[in-house]
């Protein structure tokens, strides 16, 4: 597998799921870049339909990936030094913990558990789903595998009209 050699510095994969913070992902990209990260975005198929793919590709310098590449196509993403799953949905967290890799994003996450880069997850899950027994089991499993999970909804804005609390994700990556 060939990897792109364009990256300089630390590489952060932002894995985006379809939840409200995804539409403001460019803000997190900018903050991460100011922190010295080269950012690559991997999106679930539904999240990809919510994102400004062209704008984020220009901002990061890399294509936003949501699909597997064909075997004959070059790998356009450099190797990740860290991964942040932001926002992480109920569906993605549960599938990941179960080892399901039915999307490119889940394949990246499942492979990362075996490779060992630091992984920070910012769940964005509605309270009824966060109290579901399967979700608790998945969170415990991922934490036992070394994944850092922020509190459910930790990145929600503190008040009306405020931005998502992106610095919490970057703070967790610094630890």
Backbone as JSON Lines, residues from 0, in Angstrom:
{"i":0,"aa":"X","n":[0.84,-1.17,0.0],"ca":[0.0,0.0,0.0],"c":[0.89,1.23,0.0]}
{"i":1,"aa":"X","n":[0.74,2.08,-1.01],"ca":[1.5,3.31,-1.06],"c":[0.78,4.38,-0.27]}
{"i":2,"aa":"X","n":[1.54,5.17,0.45],"ca":[0.98,6.28,1.21],"c":[1.45,7.59,0.6]}
{"i":3,"aa":"X","n":[0.63,8.6,0.69],"ca":[1.02,9.91,0.19],"c":[2.18,10.44,1.02]}
{"i":4,"aa":"X","n":[3.11,11.11,0.37],"ca":[4.25,11.66,1.09],"c":[4.11,13.16,1.31]}
{"i":5,"aa":"X","n":[2.93,13.71,1.1],"ca":[2.72,15.15,1.2],"c":[2.68,15.65,2.63]}
{"i":6,"aa":"X","n":[2.45,14.81,3.59],"ca":[2.25,15.27,4.96],"c":[3.55,15.72,5.6]}
{"i":7,"aa":"X","n":[3.45,16.79,6.36],"ca":[4.58,17.2,7.19],"c":[4.05,17.38,8.61]}
{"i":8,"aa":"X","n":[4.81,16.94,9.58],"ca":[4.35,17.03,10.95],"c":[3.43,15.89,11.33]}
{"i":9,"aa":"X","n":[2.73,16.09,12.41],"ca":[1.82,15.07,12.93],"c":[0.54,15.04,12.1]}
{"i":10,"aa":"X","n":[0.05,13.82,11.84],"ca":[-1.15,13.66,11.02],"c":[-2.31,13.22,11.91]}
{"i":11,"aa":"X","n":[-3.4,13.97,11.82],"ca":[-4.62,13.68,12.56],"c":[-5.73,13.34,11.59]}
{"i":12,"aa":"X","n":[-6.3,12.13,11.76],"ca":[-7.51,11.79,11.02],"c":[-8.7,12.27,11.85]}
{"i":13,"aa":"X","n":[-9.56,13.06,11.24],"ca":[-10.84,13.41,11.85],"c":[-11.88,12.53,11.19]}
{"i":14,"aa":"X","n":[-12.45,11.61,11.96],"ca":[-13.49,10.73,11.45],"c":[-14.82,11.35,11.86]}
{"i":15,"aa":"X","n":[-15.6,11.76,10.87],"ca":[-16.84,12.48,11.12],"c":[-18.05,11.6,10.85]}
{"i":16,"aa":"X","n":[-18.97,11.6,11.81],"ca":[-20.25,10.91,11.66],"c":[-21.35,11.95,11.46]}
{"i":17,"aa":"X","n":[-22.51,11.5,11.06],"ca":[-23.63,12.4,10.77],"c":[-24.35,12.82,12.04]}
{"i":18,"aa":"X","n":[-23.9,13.92,12.62],"ca":[-24.53,14.57,13.76],"c":[-24.28,16.06,13.6]}
{"i":19,"aa":"X","n":[-25.06,16.91,14.24],"ca":[-24.97,18.36,14.01],"c":[-23.56,18.97,13.99]}
{"i":20,"aa":"X","n":[-22.63,18.57,14.87],"ca":[-21.32,19.22,14.8],"c":[-20.59,19.01,13.48]}
{"i":21,"aa":"X","n":[-20.94,18.01,12.71],"ca":[-20.24,17.74,11.45],"c":[-20.3,18.93,10.5]}
{"i":22,"aa":"X","n":[-21.39,19.68,10.52],"ca":[-21.51,20.81,9.59],"c":[-20.53,21.93,9.92]}
{"i":23,"aa":"X","n":[-19.96,21.94,11.1],"ca":[-19.0,22.98,11.51],"c":[-17.59,22.4,11.67]}
{"i":24,"aa":"X","n":[-17.33,21.28,11.0],"ca":[-16.04,20.59,11.15],"c":[-14.86,21.46,10.73]}
{"i":25,"aa":"X","n":[-15.07,22.38,9.82],"ca":[-14.0,23.27,9.38],"c":[-13.4,24.06,10.53]}
{"i":26,"aa":"X","n":[-14.22,24.39,11.53],"ca":[-13.71,25.1,12.71],"c":[-12.68,24.24,13.45]}
{"i":27,"aa":"X","n":[-13.01,22.97,13.65],"ca":[-12.08,22.06,14.32],"c":[-10.82,21.85,13.49]}
{"i":28,"aa":"X","n":[-10.97,21.75,12.19],"ca":[-9.81,21.6,11.31],"c":[-8.86,22.78,11.51]}
{"i":29,"aa":"X","n":[-9.4,23.98,11.5],"ca":[-8.57,25.17,11.68],"c":[-7.84,25.19,13.02]}
{"i":30,"aa":"X","n":[-8.54,24.83,14.08],"ca":[-7.91,24.78,15.41],"c":[-6.81,23.72,15.45]}
{"i":31,"aa":"X","n":[-7.08,22.57,14.87],"ca":[-6.08,21.5,14.86],"c":[-4.85,21.9,14.05]}
{"i":32,"aa":"X","n":[-5.07,22.57,12.94],"ca":[-3.95,23.03,12.13],"c":[-3.11,24.05,12.9]}
{"i":33,"aa":"X","n":[-3.76,24.93,13.64],"ca":[-3.01,25.89,14.47],"c":[-2.23,25.19,15.57]}
{"i":34,"aa":"X","n":[-2.68,24.0,15.95],"ca":[-1.96,23.19,16.94],"c":[-0.83,22.37,16.31]}
{"i":35,"aa":"X","n":[-0.64,22.5,15.01],"ca":[0.44,21.81,14.34],"c":[0.08,20.5,13.67]}
{"i":36,"aa":"X","n":[-1.19,20.17,13.6],"ca":[-1.62,18.93,12.97],"c":[-1.82,19.11,11.47]}
{"i":37,"aa":"X","n":[-1.43,18.1,10.71],"ca":[-1.87,17.95,9.33],"c":[-3.15,17.14,9.44]}
{"i":38,"aa":"X","n":[-4.25,17.66,8.9],"ca":[-5.56,17.05,9.12],"c":[-6.07,16.37,7.85]}
{"i":39,"aa":"X","n":[-6.57,15.16,8.01],"ca":[-7.24,14.41,6.95],"c":[-8.62,14.02,7.47]}
{"i":40,"aa":"X","n":[-9.62,14.18,6.64],"ca":[-11.0,13.88,7.07],"c":[-11.49,12.6,6.41]}
{"i":41,"aa":"X","n":[-12.03,11.73,7.26],"ca":[-12.69,10.51,6.83],"c":[-14.13,10.62,7.35]}
{"i":42,"aa":"X","n":[-15.09,10.48,6.47],"ca":[-16.48,10.66,6.86],"c":[-17.29,9.4,6.59]}
{"i":43,"aa":"X","n":[-18.28,9.18,7.44],"ca":[-19.25,8.14,7.13],"c":[-20.02,8.59,5.88]}
{"i":44,"aa":"X","n":[-20.63,7.68,5.16],"ca":[-21.35,8.1,3.94],"c":[-22.4,9.18,4.2]}
{"i":45,"aa":"X","n":[-23.17,9.06,5.27],"ca":[-24.17,10.08,5.54],"c":[-23.52,11.4,5.93]}
{"i":46,"aa":"X","n":[-22.48,11.36,6.75],"ca":[-21.79,12.6,7.12],"c":[-21.22,13.28,5.88]}
{"i":47,"aa":"X","n":[-20.72,12.5,4.94],"ca":[-20.16,13.09,3.72],"c":[-21.19,13.92,2.98]}
{"i":48,"aa":"X","n":[-22.45,13.51,3.04],"ca":[-23.5,14.27,2.35],"c":[-23.82,15.58,3.08]}
{"i":49,"aa":"X","n":[-23.37,15.73,4.31],"ca":[-23.6,16.95,5.1],"c":[-22.45,17.94,4.98]}
{"i":50,"aa":"X","n":[-21.26,17.44,4.61],"ca":[-20.05,18.25,4.65],"c":[-19.85,19.07,3.39]}
{"i":51,"aa":"X","n":[-19.1,20.15,3.54],"ca":[-18.62,20.93,2.4],"c":[-17.34,20.24,1.94]}
{"i":52,"aa":"X","n":[-17.5,19.2,1.14],"ca":[-16.38,18.37,0.71],"c":[-15.3,19.21,0.02]}
{"i":53,"aa":"X","n":[-15.7,20.05,-0.92],"ca":[-14.73,20.85,-1.66],"c":[-13.99,21.81,-0.72]}
{"i":54,"aa":"X","n":[-14.71,22.49,0.13],"ca":[-14.09,23.44,1.06],"c":[-13.14,22.77,2.03]}
{"i":55,"aa":"X","n":[-13.55,21.63,2.58],"ca":[-12.69,20.92,3.53],"c":[-11.47,20.33,2.84]}
{"i":56,"aa":"X","n":[-11.62,19.91,1.59],"ca":[-10.46,19.4,0.84],"c":[-9.44,20.51,0.6]}
{"i":57,"aa":"X","n":[-9.91,21.69,0.29],"ca":[-9.01,22.83,0.12],"c":[-8.36,23.18,1.46]}
{"i":58,"aa":"X","n":[-9.15,23.23,2.51],"ca":[-8.64,23.59,3.84],"c":[-7.57,22.62,4.32]}
{"i":59,"aa":"X","n":[-7.77,21.32,4.09],"ca":[-6.82,20.32,4.59],"c":[-5.71,19.99,3.6]}
{"i":60,"aa":"X","n":[-5.98,20.19,2.31],"ca":[-5.01,19.79,1.29],"c":[-5.12,18.32,0.92]}
{"i":61,"aa":"X","n":[-6.12,17.64,1.43],"ca":[-6.35,16.22,1.17],"c":[-7.81,16.0,0.8]}
{"i":62,"aa":"X","n":[-8.09,14.97,0.0],"ca":[-9.48,14.68,-0.3],"c":[-10.2,14.18,0.95]}
{"i":63,"aa":"X","n":[-11.47,14.53,1.07],"ca":[-12.3,13.97,2.13],"c":[-12.69,12.58,1.65]}
{"i":64,"aa":"X","n":[-12.36,11.57,2.44],"ca":[-12.62,10.19,2.03],"c":[-13.85,9.64,2.77]}
{"i":65,"aa":"X","n":[-14.73,9.02,2.02],"ca":[-15.87,8.33,2.62],"c":[-16.08,6.95,2.01]}
{"i":66,"aa":"X","n":[-15.32,6.65,0.98],"ca":[-15.45,5.37,0.29],"c":[-14.09,4.69,0.21]}
{"i":67,"aa":"X","n":[-14.11,3.38,0.12],"ca":[-12.88,2.63,-0.1],"c":[-12.32,3.0,-1.47]}
{"i":68,"aa":"X","n":[-11.03,2.99,-1.59],"ca":[-10.42,3.21,-2.9],"c":[-10.39,1.89,-3.65]}
{"i":69,"aa":"X","n":[-10.27,1.96,-4.95],"ca":[-10.12,0.76,-5.75],"c":[-8.68,0.26,-5.59]}
{"i":70,"aa":"X","n":[-8.45,-1.05,-5.72],"ca":[-7.09,-1.59,-5.51],"c":[-6.02,-0.92,-6.36]}
{"i":71,"aa":"X","n":[-6.36,-0.51,-7.56],"ca":[-5.38,0.09,-8.44],"c":[-5.14,1.58,-8.17]}
{"i":72,"aa":"X","n":[-5.96,2.19,-7.32],"ca":[-5.81,3.62,-7.02],"c":[-4.8,3.83,-5.91]}
{"i":73,"aa":"X","n":[-4.03,4.91,-5.99],"ca":[-3.06,5.19,-4.91],"c":[-3.78,5.6,-3.63]}
{"i":74,"aa":"X","n":[-3.14,5.34,-2.51],"ca":[-3.67,5.77,-1.22],"c":[-3.33,7.25,-1.08]}
{"i":75,"aa":"X","n":[-4.34,8.07,-0.93],"ca":[-4.14,9.52,-0.89],"c":[-3.93,10.07,0.51]}
{"i":76,"aa":"X","n":[-4.05,9.23,1.52],"ca":[-3.91,9.71,2.9],"c":[-2.6,9.24,3.51]}
{"i":77,"aa":"X","n":[-1.9,10.15,4.19],"ca":[-0.71,9.73,4.93],"c":[-1.13,8.92,6.16]}
{"i":78,"aa":"X","n":[-0.21,8.21,6.76],"ca":[-0.5,7.41,7.95],"c":[-0.86,8.34,9.11]}
{"i":79,"aa":"X","n":[-1.87,7.97,9.87],"ca":[-2.33,8.79,11.01],"c":[-1.42,8.6,12.23]}
{"i":80,"aa":"X","n":[-1.1,9.71,12.87],"ca":[-0.4,9.67,14.16],"c":[-1.41,9.66,15.3]}
{"i":81,"aa":"X","n":[-2.62,10.14,15.02],"ca":[-3.71,10.16,16.01],"c":[-5.02,10.23,15.24]}
{"i":82,"aa":"X","n":[-6.08,9.85,15.93],"ca":[-7.42,9.86,15.33],"c":[-8.38,10.5,16.33]}
{"i":83,"aa":"X","n":[-9.26,11.37,15.8],"ca":[-10.35,11.91,16.61],"c":[-11.65,11.59,15.88]}
{"i":84,"aa":"X","n":[-12.58,10.97,16.58],"ca":[-13.88,10.65,16.0],"c":[-14.84,11.71,16.52]}
{"i":85,"aa":"X","n":[-15.16,12.65,15.62],"ca":[-15.89,13.85,16.01],"c":[-16.83,14.28,14.9]}
{"i":86,"aa":"X","n":[-18.11,14.34,15.11],"ca":[-18.85,13.77,16.22],"c":[-18.99,12.26,16.01]}
{"i":87,"aa":"X","n":[-19.09,11.54,17.1],"ca":[-19.27,10.09,17.06],"c":[-20.71,9.77,17.42]}
{"i":88,"aa":"X","n":[-21.38,9.04,16.55],"ca":[-22.79,8.72,16.78],"c":[-22.96,7.38,17.49]}
{"i":89,"aa":"X","n":[-24.14,7.18,18.0],"ca":[-24.56,5.92,18.62],"c":[-24.27,4.75,17.68]}
{"i":90,"aa":"X","n":[-24.66,4.9,16.43],"ca":[-24.5,3.84,15.45],"c":[-23.03,3.49,15.23]}
{"i":91,"aa":"X","n":[-22.2,4.49,15.01],"ca":[-20.79,4.23,14.74],"c":[-20.09,3.64,15.96]}
{"i":92,"aa":"X","n":[-20.37,4.15,17.13],"ca":[-19.72,3.63,18.35],"c":[-20.09,2.16,18.55]}
{"i":93,"aa":"X","n":[-21.35,1.83,18.39],"ca":[-21.77,0.43,18.58],"c":[-21.22,-0.49,17.51]}
{"i":94,"aa":"X","n":[-21.24,-0.07,16.26],"ca":[-20.68,-0.91,15.2],"c":[-19.18,-1.1,15.39]}
{"i":95,"aa":"X","n":[-18.48,-0.04,15.75],"ca":[-17.03,-0.11,15.97],"c":[-16.7,-1.11,17.07]}
{"i":96,"aa":"X","n":[-17.41,-0.99,18.2],"ca":[-17.15,-1.9,19.33],"c":[-17.45,-3.35,18.95]}
{"i":97,"aa":"X","n":[-18.38,-3.55,18.02],"ca":[-18.72,-4.91,17.58],"c":[-17.78,-5.41,16.48]}
{"i":98,"aa":"X","n":[-16.85,-4.57,16.04],"ca":[-15.9,-4.98,15.01],"c":[-16.46,-4.95,13.6]}
{"i":99,"aa":"X","n":[-17.55,-4.23,13.4],"ca":[-18.16,-4.15,12.08],"c":[-17.43,-3.09,11.25]}
{"i":100,"aa":"X","n":[-17.07,-3.45,10.04],"ca":[-16.35,-2.54,9.14],"c":[-17.1,-2.37,7.83]}
{"i":101,"aa":"X","n":[-18.36,-1.97,7.89],"ca":[-19.16,-1.87,6.67],"c":[-19.06,-0.52,5.99]}
{"i":102,"aa":"X","n":[-18.22,0.38,6.5],"ca":[-17.93,1.65,5.83],"c":[-16.42,1.86,5.88]}
{"i":103,"aa":"X","n":[-15.93,2.75,5.05],"ca":[-14.52,3.09,5.07],"c":[-14.12,3.64,6.44]}
{"i":104,"aa":"X","n":[-14.97,4.5,7.01],"ca":[-14.68,5.09,8.33],"c":[-14.53,4.0,9.4]}
{"i":105,"aa":"X","n":[-15.45,3.05,9.42],"ca":[-15.35,1.97,10.41],"c":[-14.14,1.08,10.15]}
{"i":106,"aa":"X","n":[-13.79,0.88,8.92],"ca":[-12.59,0.1,8.6],"c":[-11.34,0.78,9.16]}
{"i":107,"aa":"X","n":[-11.28,2.1,9.01],"ca":[-10.15,2.87,9.58],"c":[-10.13,2.69,11.09]}
{"i":108,"aa":"X","n":[-11.28,2.84,11.73],"ca":[-11.34,2.75,13.2],"c":[-11.0,1.36,13.71]}
{"i":109,"aa":"X","n":[-11.52,0.34,13.06],"ca":[-11.22,-1.03,13.5],"c":[-9.74,-1.35,13.3]}
{"i":110,"aa":"X","n":[-9.17,-0.91,12.2],"ca":[-7.75,-1.12,11.97],"c":[-6.88,-0.37,12.97]}
{"i":111,"aa":"X","n":[-7.33,0.8,13.37],"ca":[-6.56,1.63,14.31],"c":[-6.47,0.98,15.69]}
{"i":112,"aa":"X","n":[-7.49,0.24,16.1],"ca":[-7.42,-0.42,17.41],"c":[-6.26,-1.39,17.46]}
{"i":113,"aa":"X","n":[-5.93,-1.99,16.33],"ca":[-4.83,-2.92,16.29],"c":[-3.47,-2.28,16.1]}
{"i":114,"aa":"X","n":[-3.45,-1.04,15.6],"ca":[-2.19,-0.36,15.32],"c":[-1.71,0.52,16.46]}
{"i":115,"aa":"X","n":[-2.62,0.99,17.28],"ca":[-2.25,1.71,18.48],"c":[-2.07,3.22,18.43]}
{"i":116,"aa":"X","n":[-2.52,3.96,17.38],"ca":[-2.4,5.41,17.5],"c":[-3.39,5.91,18.56]}
{"i":117,"aa":"X","n":[-3.1,7.04,19.22],"ca":[-4.06,7.58,20.18],"c":[-5.38,7.89,19.48]}
{"i":118,"aa":"X","n":[-6.48,7.53,20.12],"ca":[-7.81,7.77,19.56],"c":[-8.65,8.48,20.6]}
{"i":119,"aa":"X","n":[-9.21,9.62,20.21],"ca":[-10.12,10.39,21.06],"c":[-11.48,10.4,20.39]}
{"i":120,"aa":"X","n":[-12.52,10.14,21.17],"ca":[-13.88,10.09,20.65],"c":[-14.74,11.1,21.39]}
{"i":121,"aa":"X","n":[-15.45,11.91,20.62],"ca":[-16.39,12.88,21.17],"c":[-17.8,12.44,20.76]}
{"i":122,"aa":"X","n":[-18.45,11.61,21.62],"ca":[-19.8,11.16,21.28],"c":[-20.79,12.32,21.23]}
{"i":123,"aa":"X","n":[-21.66,12.27,20.28],"ca":[-22.75,13.24,20.18],"c":[-24.0,12.41,20.03]}
{"i":124,"aa":"X","n":[-24.57,12.03,21.17],"ca":[-25.63,11.03,21.22],"c":[-26.79,11.58,22.05]}
{"i":125,"aa":"X","n":[-28.0,11.4,21.55],"ca":[-29.19,11.83,22.28],"c":[-29.31,11.05,23.58]}
{"i":126,"aa":"X","n":[-29.8,11.69,24.67],"ca":[-29.89,11.01,25.98],"c":[-30.58,9.65,25.97]}
{"i":127,"aa":"X","n":[-31.71,9.47,25.25],"ca":[-32.31,8.12,25.27],"c":[-31.38,7.05,24.7]}
{"i":128,"aa":"X","n":[-30.62,7.39,23.66],"ca":[-29.69,6.43,23.08],"c":[-28.47,6.23,23.97]}
{"i":129,"aa":"X","n":[-28.02,7.3,24.63],"ca":[-26.87,7.19,25.53],"c":[-27.18,6.28,26.72]}
{"i":130,"aa":"X","n":[-28.46,6.13,27.06],"ca":[-28.82,5.26,28.18],"c":[-29.12,3.82,27.73]}
{"i":131,"aa":"X","n":[-29.02,3.56,26.46],"ca":[-29.25,2.21,25.92],"c":[-28.13,1.28,26.41]}
{"i":132,"aa":"X","n":[-28.47,0.07,26.86],"ca":[-27.45,-0.85,27.38],"c":[-26.34,-1.19,26.38]}
{"i":133,"aa":"X","n":[-26.67,-1.27,25.11],"ca":[-25.64,-1.58,24.11],"c":[-24.6,-0.46,24.05]}
{"i":134,"aa":"X","n":[-25.03,0.78,24.21],"ca":[-24.11,1.91,24.15],"c":[-23.13,1.86,25.33]}
{"i":135,"aa":"X","n":[-23.65,1.59,26.51],"ca":[-22.78,1.47,27.69],"c":[-21.75,0.36,27.49]}
{"i":136,"aa":"X","n":[-22.19,-0.76,26.98],"ca":[-21.28,-1.88,26.71],"c":[-20.2,-1.47,25.71]}
{"i":137,"aa":"X","n":[-20.59,-0.79,24.65],"ca":[-19.64,-0.36,23.62],"c":[-18.62,0.63,24.17]}
{"i":138,"aa":"X","n":[-19.09,1.58,24.96],"ca":[-18.19,2.57,25.56],"c":[-17.17,1.88,26.47]}
{"i":139,"aa":"X","n":[-17.65,0.95,27.3],"ca":[-16.72,0.22,28.18],"c":[-15.7,-0.58,27.38]}
{"i":140,"aa":"X","n":[-16.15,-1.23,26.32],"ca":[-15.25,-2.01,25.49],"c":[-14.18,-1.12,24.86]}
{"i":141,"aa":"X","n":[-14.59,0.01,24.27],"ca":[-13.63,0.89,23.61],"c":[-12.65,1.5,24.62]}
{"i":142,"aa":"X","n":[-13.14,1.87,25.79],"ca":[-12.23,2.4,26.81],"c":[-11.21,1.33,27.22]}
{"i":143,"aa":"X","n":[-11.66,0.09,27.37],"ca":[-10.74,-1.0,27.73],"c":[-9.71,-1.23,26.63]}
{"i":144,"aa":"X","n":[-10.05,-0.88,25.39],"ca":[-9.12,-1.02,24.26],"c":[-8.16,0.17,24.16]}
{"i":145,"aa":"X","n":[-8.3,1.14,25.07],"ca":[-7.39,2.28,25.1],"c":[-7.91,3.55,24.45]}
{"i":146,"aa":"X","n":[-9.15,3.54,24.01],"ca":[-9.73,4.72,23.39],"c":[-10.13,5.71,24.48]}
{"i":147,"aa":"X","n":[-9.86,6.99,24.25],"ca":[-10.27,8.05,25.17],"c":[-11.64,8.54,24.71]}
{"i":148,"aa":"X","n":[-12.65,8.35,25.54],"ca":[-14.0,8.81,25.21],"c":[-14.37,9.99,26.1]}
{"i":149,"aa":"X","n":[-14.7,11.1,25.47],"ca":[-15.2,12.25,26.21],"c":[-16.62,11.96,26.65]}
{"i":150,"aa":"X","n":[-17.13,12.74,27.57],"ca":[-18.5,12.57,28.0],"c":[-19.45,12.78,26.82]}
{"i":151,"aa":"X","n":[-20.56,12.07,26.83],"ca":[-21.56,12.22,25.78],"c":[-22.02,13.67,25.75]}
{"i":152,"aa":"X","n":[-21.92,14.27,24.6],"ca":[-22.36,15.65,24.45],"c":[-21.37,16.68,24.95]}
{"i":153,"aa":"X","n":[-20.14,16.28,25.29],"ca":[-19.15,17.22,25.84],"c":[-18.88,18.39,24.9]}
{"i":154,"aa":"X","n":[-19.0,18.17,23.6],"ca":[-18.68,19.25,22.67],"c":[-19.9,20.12,22.35]}
{"i":155,"aa":"X","n":[-21.05,19.82,22.99],"ca":[-22.23,20.65,22.74],"c":[-21.93,22.08,23.18]}
{"i":156,"aa":"X","n":[-22.47,23.07,22.46],"ca":[-22.25,24.46,22.86],"c":[-22.75,24.7,24.28]}
{"i":157,"aa":"X","n":[-22.03,25.55,25.01],"ca":[-22.42,25.86,26.39],"c":[-23.7,26.68,26.45]}
{"i":158,"aa":"X","n":[-23.96,27.47,25.42],"ca":[-25.16,28.29,25.4],"c":[-25.62,28.57,23.98]}
{"i":159,"aa":"X","n":[-26.77,29.18,23.87],"ca":[-27.37,29.51,22.58],"c":[-26.42,30.41,21.77]}
{"i":160,"aa":"X","n":[-26.22,30.06,20.51],"ca":[-25.39,30.88,19.64],"c":[-23.89,30.68,19.8]}
{"i":161,"aa":"X","n":[-23.48,29.79,20.69],"ca":[-22.05,29.55,20.89],"c":[-21.58,28.42,19.98]}
{"i":162,"aa":"X","n":[-20.26,28.36,19.78],"ca":[-19.65,27.34,18.94],"c":[-19.59,26.0,19.67]}
{"i":163,"aa":"X","n":[-19.39,24.96,18.89],"ca":[-19.15,23.66,19.49],"c":[-17.85,23.74,20.28]}
{"i":164,"aa":"X","n":[-17.73,22.95,21.29],"ca":[-16.59,23.02,22.21],"c":[-15.43,22.18,21.7]}
{"i":165,"aa":"X","n":[-14.9,22.57,20.53],"ca":[-13.82,21.85,19.87],"c":[-12.55,21.74,20.7]}
{"i":166,"aa":"X","n":[-12.18,22.77,21.49],"ca":[-10.92,22.66,22.25],"c":[-10.86,21.42,23.16]}
{"i":167,"aa":"X","n":[-11.98,20.9,23.59],"ca":[-11.97,19.7,24.43],"c":[-11.36,18.51,23.68]}
{"i":168,"aa":"X","n":[-11.6,18.43,22.39],"ca":[-11.04,17.35,21.59],"c":[-9.52,17.51,21.5]}
{"i":169,"aa":"X","n":[-9.09,18.72,21.21],"ca":[-7.64,18.97,21.08],"c":[-6.93,18.8,22.41]}
{"i":170,"aa":"X","n":[-7.57,19.2,23.5],"ca":[-6.97,18.99,24.83],"c":[-6.76,17.51,25.1]}
{"i":171,"aa":"X","n":[-7.73,16.69,24.72],"ca":[-7.62,15.23,24.95],"c":[-6.5,14.63,24.1]}
{"i":172,"aa":"X","n":[-6.23,15.2,22.94],"ca":[-5.15,14.7,22.09],"c":[-3.78,15.05,22.66]}
{"i":173,"aa":"X","n":[-3.72,16.12,23.45],"ca":[-2.44,16.56,24.02],"c":[-2.0,15.7,25.19]}
{"i":174,"aa":"X","n":[-2.9,14.95,25.77],"ca":[-2.57,14.16,26.97],"c":[-1.72,12.96,26.62]}
